[in-house]
Amino acid sequence: MSKNLLKMLVITSASLLLTSCLSATEKDVNRTKNAGDKLVNNQPTPTDIDYSLERYNLIRRAYWVNGEKEKARNVRRPAEVPMGYCVLLSYGKVVGQFNVDGKITSLNSYLTASTYYGSDSKELPDIDGSYGENDSGVFFFTPQWQYIEWNGEYIYSDTPFKVSDTILEDF
């Protein structure tokens, strides 16, 4: 028997032995990972996005909530920011409805990483120097430069809609 054939037999035997040692759960995890990899390869993440509305909102908010509203108003914006429409809900009741300049953003989205993984892992401050997690919820700006934070349920659409019996009104 040649050395190459012997190597192939040893490798094949070892592979079969290792595969047979995997539990049904581990095999299922591997199949799921392979299926996910296939989908990512077939539908890769777009890399040609030129402008992030999420980052635009985060930069405006950083200035706004730190008392620098004029800087927030002067943040460079894309040629066209879409108009959105939002209804805020509380226990099934409409609290308010607003036009949204751009999009709604999570209060827990950040411009920078919150942890540094170097020779030692450490928590990093946010851009305002604070540490920790933000409250749960979302924020957005209206076209009239109202800043709205909300920690309840909401409906958002890029198509205008109106719901009657609101508690708050957009001014």
C-alpha positions in Angstrom: 0.0 0.0 0.0 1.4 3.4 -0.9 2.0 6.1 1.7 -0.6 8.5 0.1 -3.3 5.8 0.1 -2.5 5.0 3.7 -2.7 8.7 4.7 -6.1 9.0 3.0 -7.4 5.9 4.9 -6.2 7.3 8.2 -7.7 10.8 7.5 -11.0 9.3 6.4 -11.1 6.9 9.4 -10.4 9.8 11.8 -13.0 12.0 10.2 -15.6 9.2 10.4 -14.7 8.6 14.1 -14.9 12.3 15.0 -18.3 12.7 13.2 -19.7 9.6 14.9 -18.6 11.1 18.3 -20.7 14.3 17.7 -24.0 14.4 19.5 -27.2 14.9 17.5 -27.3 18.5 18.9 -23.7 19.2 17.7 -24.5 17.8 14.3 -27.7 20.0 14.1 -25.7 23.0 15.2 -23.2 22.3 12.4 -25.9 21.9 9.8 -27.5 25.1 10.9 -24.2 27.0 10.7 -23.6 25.6 7.2 -27.1 26.6 6.1 -26.5 30.1 7.4 -23.1 30.4 5.7 -24.7 29.3 2.4 -27.3 32.0 2.7 -24.7 34.7 3.6 -22.7 33.7 0.6 -25.7 33.8 -1.7 -26.9 37.1 -0.2 -23.9 39.0 1.1 -24.1 42.1 3.2 -24.2 45.2 0.9 -21.0 47.1 1.0 -22.0 49.9 -1.3 -24.2 51.9 1.1 -22.8 55.4 1.0 -24.7 57.0 3.9 -26.1 55.7 7.1 -29.3 57.3 8.4 -28.7 55.5 11.7 -25.3 57.2 12.2 -26.9 60.5 11.0 -29.5 60.2 13.8 -26.9 59.2 16.4 -24.6 62.1 15.6 -27.5 64.6 15.8 -28.7 63.1 19.1 -25.2 63.2 20.6 -25.1 67.0 20.0 -28.8 67.6 20.9 -28.9 65.8 24.3 -25.6 67.5 25.3 -27.0 70.9 24.8 -25.4 71.6 21.4 -28.6 72.0 19.4 -27.0 74.3 16.8 -24.3 71.7 16.0 -27.1 69.1 15.7 -28.9 71.2 13.2 -25.7 71.6 11.1 -24.8 67.9 10.8 -24.3 67.1 7.1 -27.2 65.3 5.7 -27.7 63.3 2.6 -29.4 65.0 -0.4 -32.7 63.4 0.5 -33.8 62.1 3.9 -37.0 60.1 3.7 -40.1 61.2 5.6 -41.5 58.6 8.0 -44.7 58.5 10.0 -45.1 57.2 13.5 -47.9 56.6 16.0 -46.9 56.1 19.7 -49.0 53.7 21.7 -49.5 53.0 25.4 -51.8 50.2 26.6 -53.5 50.2 23.2 -54.2 53.9 23.3 -52.7 56.4 20.9 -50.5 58.8 22.7 -49.3 60.8 19.8 -48.5 60.8 16.1 -45.6 62.4 14.4 -43.9 63.0 11.1 -40.4 61.6 11.3 -37.3 63.2 9.7 -35.5 60.1 8.4 -35.9 57.1 10.6 -36.5 55.9 14.2 -33.3 54.8 16.0 -32.8 52.6 19.1 -31.4 54.3 22.2 -29.0 51.4 22.4 -27.4 52.0 19.0 -23.9 53.5 19.3 -21.4 55.2 17.0 -18.4 53.4 18.6 -17.8 50.0 20.2 -18.5 49.8 23.9 -15.8 47.4 24.7 -12.1 47.3 23.7 -10.7 43.8 23.1 -6.9 44.2 23.2 -4.5 42.5 25.6 -7.1 43.1 28.2 -10.9 43.6 27.7 -12.3 46.9 29.1 -15.4 48.9 28.9 -15.2 52.1 26.9 -17.1 55.3 27.7 -19.7 56.6 25.2 -18.8 59.7 23.2 -20.2 61.9 26.0 -17.9 60.3 28.6 -20.6 58.3 30.3 -20.5 54.5 30.9 -23.3 52.0 31.0 -26.3 51.2 29.0 -29.0 53.6 27.8 -32.7 53.1 28.7 -34.6 50.9 26.4 -36.5 52.7 23.7 -36.2 54.7 20.5 -35.7 58.3 19.4 -36.4 60.4 16.4 -36.5 63.9 15.1 -39.5 65.6 13.5 -39.0 67.9 10.5 -39.7 70.8 12.9 -36.7 69.7 15.0 -38.6 68.2 17.9 -36.6 65.5 19.6 -38.8 62.6 20.7 -37.7 59.6 22.9 -40.2 56.8 23.5 -40.0 53.6 25.5 -43.3 52.1 24.5 -44.8 50.4 21.4 -45.1 52.3 18.2 -46.1 51.9 14.5 -43.8 53.3 11.9 -44.4 53.6 8.1 -43.0 55.4 5.1 -46.6 55.9 4.0 -48.7 58.7 5.7 -51.5 57.5 8.0 -53.6 59.1 10.6 -55.1 57.6 13.8 -57.8 59.5 15.6 -58.1 60.2 19.4 -54.5 61.1 20.1 -53.4 62.5 23.5 -50.4 64.5 22.1 -50.3 66.3 18.7 -47.3 67.1 16.5 -46.8 70.9 16.4 
